Amino acid sequence: MRRATPHAIAAMAALAIVSACSSGTPTFSLGNEVVDATFACPPGSDNAQYTLNASLEAHNPTSKDVTIEAMTAQLKLQATKGPWLQKIGDSYDAGTATFTPATVRAGASTSIKVTIASACTSDKSIIAPLSYGEYAVTLRITTSSGSFLVTSQNRHRIVAT
């Protein structure tokens, strides 16, 4: 019986590591969501509709195109300053978001542009220093490669003016 030398053992270990790393299946991924930083809610607004824009990065190292089938958005209050109608932790279901492109080609990376319908209310009778609410925006995304939950890297601030 022949014993393996330390060099042979190191070479086999390196080969095992390289094999393990290269045998992994590439997977589709979504991330790096960024949303509009600020929206100024006009005084006296009552559930005034506005558009919130977002973008996220898609990476498809697979050999098949991936189709984005559906996307919804939720805003969750993270911080406030001054008088605010919601409490920290409250969520707003913004419903279906629109997006483009709907397909990420095999072997490609792309930026996906997202449009979210939102709304704000600002009491014109409050005479106070600047008040705002900061929201984390979470996208629920259904694709032909599975479902994803992506939360914005930055917060969306609604400022009551």
Secondary structure, DSSP 8 states (H G I E B T S, - for coil): -----HHHHHHHHHHHHHHHHHTS----EEEEEEE-SEEEE-TT-SSEEEEEEEEEEEEE-SSS-EEEEEEEEEEEEEEEESS-SS-TT-EEEEEE-EEE-SEE-TTEEEEEEEEEEEEE---TT---S-EEEEEEEEEEEEETTEEEEEE-SS-EEEEE-
